[in-house]
Amino acid sequence: METMGTSQPILDPYAAAELARVLHDSPGGFLGREPVPVHAFAPGASLRERRESFAEVYGTIVARIGEPTLYGGSAHGPNVRWRSAERTVLLHCAGHWALLSAHHTEPLEAAEHRSFAWSGPWSATEPHEFDLLPYVWQLDRSGPGEQPAERSPGRMASCLEHFESALELMLTSWVEQLPVQVGCDWAGFTLTSSADRGRRLQVSYALEDGLHVSVDDRDGEDTPERSALMRSRGWQSRDRGWWQAEFPAPERPDASEAARLTLAELRARGTSAPKELRARDVSCKDRGELFLPGLGIRH
């Protein structure tokens, strides 16, 4: 984890925005220096509290230097970039701090690519380490700046339990960070498994609608016994053959339950390994390209 070095926190949003302008327009000696803390997340804060507290400083920075090149988030908070081929201004999180820093783009991204490609567990018996990735999702809406010529390779899960952890971390990051960065826009994807061809399991989140998980069960019998079985897995209601679970104001336990329910359903229908899974129709309101390198499966 990065340290703050000797950099003193700048906790006034307007002062933070001015620092962002300097880093963006004329970084000079700031390139490669320790990141500067610009926001403190309260220890133990809920996802809603973290979201609301970060929104002011983020909005003030965007008002000063414009929308970012790449939106995104890690397991710990934001990971937002104003990028050119030469320099990148990075707003990211370490510990309880949101940090601003300026980097030479090529070595920054090379180090991140190595983290995705070579770090992490080599077997299912080791910790998953998806929480240590630089970012778990990234959204490119062709904003100002220059987009990368290549994307970081996704980290593959070593087992289904690791996939469950990766999904939980990503959903938690969406709940905290998506509304700050893209407002009420939804994000979602469809899960398919080679062990159960033709089946679709859908996962989505939006601030106004909450967290939603559903599975196509139109080939299942509409009987009390089938209903009891599906409810025992955690499904809440059935609508036109789709079983659904909804979390209108999700917090960490809800993201965990959504991930648990997803894995339980996949296992029940025959999935035994992450390599059988694929995320399809990955999108954020059908605008731009949404990448999920921390989901642990192909997409």
C-alpha positions, -999 to 999 in steps of 0.1 A, spaced: 0 0 0 12 35 -8 22 57 20 16 95 21 52 102 28 57 138 41 28 152 20 4 172 42 -33 167 37 -53 193 17 -88 188 31 -104 219 16 -121 209 -17 -112 241 -35 -76 238 -25 -77 202 -36 -91 213 -69 -64 239 -73 -38 212 -67 -55 190 -93 -52 219 -118 -15 223 -111 -9 185 -115 -30 185 -147 -17 216 -164 19 220 -152 30 190 -130 67 198 -132 84 186 -100 52 169 -88 57 139 -112 66 108 -93 63 125 -59 43 110 -30 5 114 -34 -12 142 -16 -42 133 7 -72 154 -3 -101 136 15 -104 115 46 -130 87 47 -143 82 83 -133 48 97 -162 24 97 -183 47 74 -211 31 54 -209 30 17 -235 58 15 -215 79 39 -183 73 20 -201 81 -13 -217 113 0 -185 126 17 -163 120 -14 -188 136 -38 -179 172 -28 -142 170 -34 -147 149 -66 -172 173 -80 -150 203 -72 -120 187 -89 -141 179 -120 -155 214 -121 -119 227 -122 -101 204 -146 -130 187 -165 -143 151 -167 -117 124 -165 -103 102 -193 -111 71 -173 -136 66 -145 -129 36 -121 -127 22 -87 -107 -3 -66 -118 -24 -36 -108 6 -14 -123 36 -32 -119 57 -64 -94 52 -91 -99 80 -116 -76 92 -143 -69 123 -163 -46 107 -188 -23 116 -218 3 94 -234 30 113 -213 13 121 -180 -15 109 -158 -32 126 -129 -45 99 -106 -72 103 -79 -72 71 -59 -76 56 -25 -52 41 1 -63 34 36 -88 60 47 -75 86 23 -83 98 -12 -50 108 -28 -40 130 -57 -8 124 -76 9 129 -110 28 102 -129 47 94 -160 20 73 -178 42 45 -192 58 33 -160 26 37 -140 6 15 -164 35 -10 -169 36 -15 -131 -2 -20 -131 -1 -44 -159 25 -65 -140 2 -65 -110 -27 -78 -130 -6 -104 -149 18 -118 -123 8 -110 -87 -20 -127 -68 -25 -163 -58 -11 -193 -77 -37 -217 -62 -71 -218 -46 -56 -223 -12 -40 -188 -11 -58 -155 -4 -75 -141 -35 -58 -106 -34 -84 -90 -56 -85 -63 -29 -49 -54 -38 -55 -47 -75 -50 -11 -87 -86 -11 -99 -114 -36 -103 -135 -17 -128 -128 10 -153 -151 30 -176 -140 47 -208 -165 72 -222 -140 89 -246 -135 117 -222 -107 144 -225 -72 131 -228 -59 100 -245 -71 64 -240 -46 36 -234 -35 17 -265 -40 -16 -245 -60 -26 -214 -46 -43 -183 -52 -80 -185 -79 -92 -162 -70 -112 -131 -85 -147 -133 -100 -162 -102 -84 -195 -90 -117 -210 -78 -153 -201 -74 -148 -189 -39 -123 -164 -53 -148 -153 -79 -174 -147 -52 -150 -125 -34 -141 -106 -66 -178 -101 -74 -185 -88 -38 -156 -63 -40 -167 -51 -74 -203 -46 -64 -192 -28 -32 -171 -5 -53 -200 2 -77 -223 11 -48 -198 35 -34 -183 50 -65 -206 48 -95 -231 74 -83 -202 98 -75 -186 95 -109 -216 88 -133 -247 99 -113 -277 77 -118 -264 57 -147 -268 20 -143 -240 -6 -147 -245 -43 -153 -236 -75 -170 -249 -110 -179 -233 -141 -165 -233 -173 -186 -217 -207 -179 -206 -234 -202 -220 -259 -177 -255 -245 -182 -256 -232 -218 -284 -208 -226 -289 -197 -190 -285 -161 -182 -279 -146 -148 -280 -108 -147 -264 -84 -122 -269 -46 -122 -267 -15 -100 -280 20 -102 -284 46 -75 -321 50 -80 -329 12 -84 -303 -3 -61 -286 -37 -66 -304 -63 -86 -297 -99 -94 -319 -122 -115 -318 -156 -131 -337 -170 -161 -358 -199 -148 -384 -200 -175 -377 -237 -180 -383 -244 -143 -417 -256 -131 -440 -230 -115 -448 -251 -84 -447 -246 -47 -418 -271 -44 -398 -252 -70 -406 -219 -53 -395 -232 -20 -362 -244 -35 -354 -211 -52 -363 -191 -20 -340 -214 0 -311 -202 -22 -320 -166 -15 -343 -155 -43 -371 -132 -33 -397 -131 -61 -406 -146 -95 -417 -125 -125 -424 -141 -159 -401 -169 -152 -372 -149 -138 -363 -152 -102 -350 -119 -86 -334 -105 -56 -334 -67 -50 -315 -46 -25 -329 -10 -29 -303 8 -7 -274 -16 -7 -246 -17 19 -217 -41 23 -238 -70 36 -261 -67 6 -232 -68 -18 -220 -99 0 -254 -115 -2 -257 -107 -39 -224 -124 -45 -233 -154 -23 -266 -158 -41 -250 -156 -75 -224 -183 -66 -251 -205 -50 -272 -204 -82 -242 -211 -104 -231 -241 -83 -267 -255 -82 -268 -255 -120 -235 -273 -124 -207 -246 -126 -176 -259 -109 -148 -235 -120 -144 -198 -130 -131 -209 -164 -166 -220 -172 -180 -185 -167 -182 -154 -189 -195 -119 -183 -214 -107 -214 -232 -74 -223 -210 -55 -199 -222 -19 -200 -228 13 -181 -260 27 -196 -248 17 -231 -223 46 -231 -186 39 -236 -168 7 -226 -169 -8 -192 -140 -30 -182 -141 -54 -153 -105 -66 -149 -111 -75 -112 -141 -97 -117 -120 -128 -121 -136 -142 -152 -135 -136 -190 -156 -108 -205 
